[in-house]
């Protein structure tokens, strides 16, 4: 029996996430209704300077759950699924050139109302291009890691990380740790930085060959640098550590515009690039990596909280001291 109303968490700012009651959304032709079983809090959700511009809103995009209503011939009630909030159109020039994450449809689409709720309505386009049945052995909590892992897969696809390269990863939060594991699976040597000793230990456990506090990082000639922190000094350090023909990936971004050492970039033929979100091929690869156990993620989930404790979850993620991945269980 599906209730008429549901509990949602409405974001006003990092310190004001309110529990409210809303109607359960009604599905239309070709759509499905999913009961959210697990919803991860993304680091971008606590980037207040970025999120507050569109507040109040119901955030949450790392979700897994059960289909409880279906008007789609592709999916049936009872299936356990991961749902992508962003899907490409496959028709624009970006999609046709394989750059699906630059697609306007991908950037503007979403499910209704957001992952920090008890139910979501999945629009027809997302049903057709962004619903994935979870493997039998994959938990709902692991399902919330599909999207963040896929984003890291995309970033490393963009930068062409491969065997034998030296990769510097700045920041050992959840995105840094996922990038470590992917880079190591591709055969790269990985050096990681972070201000926190505990996170450096976790980075080492995740496969990093060497770990350093930023002030202790020795001179490097890295082939690739991946920025997984919004700390401005890390940007400068990344440029200083790049070898000629090296590439800096802006996986995370600072609040203010960065300064590029123009002469160094020009003379040493460096590249600065970015990566936003994930395309269907990245999500499919992430599901295979988690499902096969090649990239473990369960050990990175440090907190599981009921939706009623969403404010505590935001505090844990924003402080970035005691948590890696925080998952809400509506």
Secondary structure as the mmCIF struct_conf table of DSSP 4:
data_model
#
loop_
_struct_conf.conf_type_id
_struct_conf.id
_struct_conf.beg_label_comp_id
_struct_conf.beg_label_asym_id
_struct_conf.beg_label_seq_id
_struct_conf.end_label_comp_id
_struct_conf.end_label_asym_id
_struct_conf.end_label_seq_id
BEND BEND1 UNK A 4 UNK A 4
STRN STRN1 UNK A 5 UNK A 13
TURN_TY1_P TURN_TY1_P1 UNK A 14 UNK A 15
STRN STRN2 UNK A 16 UNK A 23
HELX_LH_PP_P HELX_LH_PP_P1 UNK A 24 UNK A 27
TURN_TY1_P TURN_TY1_P2 UNK A 29 UNK A 30
STRN STRN3 UNK A 32 UNK A 40
HELX_LH_PP_P HELX_LH_PP_P2 UNK A 41 UNK A 42
HELX_RH_3T_P HELX_RH_3T_P1 UNK A 43 UNK A 46
HELX_RH_AL_P HELX_RH_AL_P1 UNK A 48 UNK A 51
HELX_RH_3T_P HELX_RH_3T_P2 UNK A 52 UNK A 54
BEND BEND2 UNK A 56 UNK A 56
STRN STRN4 UNK A 57 UNK A 57
STRN STRN5 UNK A 62 UNK A 70
TURN_TY1_P TURN_TY1_P3 UNK A 73 UNK A 74
TURN_TY1_P TURN_TY1_P4 UNK A 77 UNK A 78
STRN STRN6 UNK A 80 UNK A 83
BEND BEND3 UNK A 85 UNK A 85
BEND BEND4 UNK A 90 UNK A 90
BEND BEND5 UNK A 92 UNK A 92
HELX_RH_AL_P HELX_RH_AL_P2 UNK A 93 UNK A 96
TURN_TY1_P TURN_TY1_P5 UNK A 97 UNK A 98
HELX_RH_3T_P HELX_RH_3T_P3 UNK A 100 UNK A 102
HELX_RH_AL_P HELX_RH_AL_P3 UNK A 104 UNK A 108
STRN STRN7 UNK A 112 UNK A 112
BEND BEND6 UNK A 113 UNK A 113
BEND BEND7 UNK A 115 UNK A 116
STRN STRN8 UNK A 117 UNK A 117
BEND BEND8 UNK A 118 UNK A 118
STRN STRN9 UNK A 119 UNK A 122
HELX_RH_AL_P HELX_RH_AL_P4 UNK A 124 UNK A 130
STRN STRN10 UNK A 131 UNK A 133
HELX_LH_PP_P HELX_LH_PP_P3 UNK A 134 UNK A 135
TURN_TY1_P TURN_TY1_P6 UNK A 136 UNK A 137
HELX_RH_AL_P HELX_RH_AL_P5 UNK A 140 UNK A 143
TURN_TY1_P TURN_TY1_P7 UNK A 144 UNK A 144
HELX_RH_AL_P HELX_RH_AL_P6 UNK A 145 UNK A 159
TURN_TY1_P TURN_TY1_P8 UNK A 160 UNK A 160
TURN_TY1_P TURN_TY1_P9 UNK A 163 UNK A 164
STRN STRN11 UNK A 166 UNK A 170
BEND BEND9 UNK A 173 UNK A 173
HELX_RH_AL_P HELX_RH_AL_P7 UNK A 174 UNK A 185
TURN_TY1_P TURN_TY1_P10 UNK A 186 UNK A 187
STRN STRN12 UNK A 189 UNK A 193
BEND BEND10 UNK A 195 UNK A 195
HELX_RH_AL_P HELX_RH_AL_P8 UNK A 197 UNK A 205
TURN_TY1_P TURN_TY1_P11 UNK A 206 UNK A 207
BEND BEND11 UNK A 209 UNK A 209
STRN STRN13 UNK A 210 UNK A 212
HELX_RH_3T_P HELX_RH_3T_P4 UNK A 214 UNK A 216
HELX_LH_PP_P HELX_LH_PP_P4 UNK A 217 UNK A 219
STRN STRN14 UNK A 222 UNK A 227
BEND BEND12 UNK A 229 UNK A 229
HELX_RH_AL_P HELX_RH_AL_P9 UNK A 232 UNK A 241
STRN STRN15 UNK A 242 UNK A 250
BEND BEND13 UNK A 251 UNK A 252
BEND BEND14 UNK A 255 UNK A 256
HELX_LH_PP_P HELX_LH_PP_P5 UNK A 257 UNK A 260
HELX_RH_AL_P HELX_RH_AL_P10 UNK A 262 UNK A 267
TURN_TY1_P TURN_TY1_P12 UNK A 268 UNK A 269
STRN STRN16 UNK A 271 UNK A 274
BEND BEND15 UNK A 277 UNK A 277
HELX_RH_AL_P HELX_RH_AL_P11 UNK A 280 UNK A 292
TURN_TY1_P TURN_TY1_P13 UNK A 293 UNK A 293
BEND BEND16 UNK A 294 UNK A 295
HELX_RH_3T_P HELX_RH_3T_P5 UNK A 298 UNK A 300
STRN STRN17 UNK A 301 UNK A 306
HELX_RH_3T_P HELX_RH_3T_P6 UNK A 307 UNK A 309
HELX_RH_AL_P HELX_RH_AL_P12 UNK A 310 UNK A 319
TURN_TY1_P TURN_TY1_P14 UNK A 320 UNK A 320
BEND BEND17 UNK A 321 UNK A 322
BEND BEND18 UNK A 324 UNK A 324
STRN STRN18 UNK A 325 UNK A 329
#
